[in-house]
């Protein structure tokens, strides 16, 4: 079991409100269902630029709270039953996530690691399993720091 970090490759909006977060999550769900023909959002969770966490794939939150199962996702072929997909709103090729989003990602990874018994060393990027730019060069470069910050909280 692992955590896979993604980005949405969408605009780095400056509206960090809860309403903007919900609108973005609905946009992702509509895209995945209407364009891709999937049953729901592909990722398990979405983390907004304002640090609001939302369930993506239906049932993911209940499964996380129980810590005993993973809802089959559609975020990375070959990893959809072995990894929790956390999608971060924005494009992180040239910029880093805002502090609110980063802090939320750290906290959520801590909780997810606790619930599933995932070691922080198993927090990886989408590109570790697929030929993709996701989660962006800047966010990908921050993954060692993410693993370290999560490990510090868990120790």
N, C-alpha and C positions, 0 to 999 in steps of 0.2 A: 504494500500500500504506500502511496506517495501523494504529494500535493503537486499539481502542475499549475504554474503561474502563467497567465495569458494577459494580453491587452486587447481592447476592442478595435484598435486601429481606427478609431473615430476621432473627431475633433477634441482638442484639449480645451474644453469649455471652461469658462470662468464662473458659471452659475453653479455653485456648490450646494444648492438647496436640495431638500428632500424631494420636492416636486420635480426638479430637474432629474434627479436620480431615478425616480419612478418612471418618468417619461422615457428616459434612456433604456431602462429595463424593458419597458413595453415595446420600444422600437426594436430592440434585439430579439425579443420573443416573436414579434411579427415577422421580422426578417427570416429568422430560422424556420418558422412554421410556413409562411407564405411563399418564400423564395426557395428554401431548401427542402420543403416538404416534410420537415421533422415534426414529431409529436409535441415538441415544446422547445424551450431554449436549450442549446447544446451544453452549456456549462452548468455546473452545479450551483455556483454563486457568482454574483456580480458585485464588485466593490466600486462605488462611484468616486469621482474626484473629490467629493465632499466627505468621503469616508462612510457613506451609508452602505450597509451590506444588505443584499437582497437575494432571495432564493431565485435561482434560474430554473433548473429542471424540477418539476413538481415532485414533491416527496423528499427532496434532498435535505431539507431542514429537519424533518422528522427522523430521517435516517441518521443524520449527524448527531442529533440529540440522544438517540439511542446508542449510537456508536457501535452498532452490530451489523450494519449492512451499508452497501453503497448503491444508490440508484444508478442505473446504467445511463451514462451521459452520451454526448455526441461532440466532445471537445477535442479529441485526439485519437485517431484510429489506433487500435492496439492498447489503448490506455483507458478506455471508457468504463471499464469495470475495475481497474486497478488504481485509479488516481482520481482525486477530488480536483475538479477544474475550477479555479478561481480566476475570473475574468476582471481585469481592471480597466475601467473606463478611460479611454484616451489612447494616444499614440506616443510611444516612448522610445523612438529611434534617436532623437536628439535632445530630449529633455527628461528630467526625472519626475516621478509622481509628486504631487503636492504633499505637504506634511500630513494633512488630514487623511489622505488616502493611504499613505505609507503606514501611519500609526494604526489605522484600521486593518490593513493587511497583516501587520505583525500580530496584532491581538487576535485576529481571526485564525491565523496559522497556529498560534499557541493553542487556542481552543480546539481546533481540528486535530492537532497532534495529540492533545490530551484525550480526546474522545476516541480516536482510532488507534492510539499507541504508535503513531508515526514518529520516527526519529527526525529531528530537524535536518539531518543530512539528506533526507528524502524529499526535501522541497526543491523542485527543479523547474525548469522552464519548458514551455511547449517545444522550443527548438531542440531540446535534448532528445526528442522522440520523433521529430518530423522536420522535413526540409522547409523551414518557414522563418520569417523574420520575427515572429512572435516569441517573446513578449516585448520586443524592441530592444535595441542595443543598450540603452541606458538602464532600463529595468532589469534586463538580463545580467548586466554587470553588477547590479545591486543584490543579486541572489545570495552571494556569500555573506553579505551583511545581514540579510533577512534570516538566513540560517543561524547566524551568530546571535542576533537579537532574540530570536525565538528560543534558542538553547539557553540563553541567560535567564529568561523568565521561567523556563521549565526546570532549571537546576535548583 
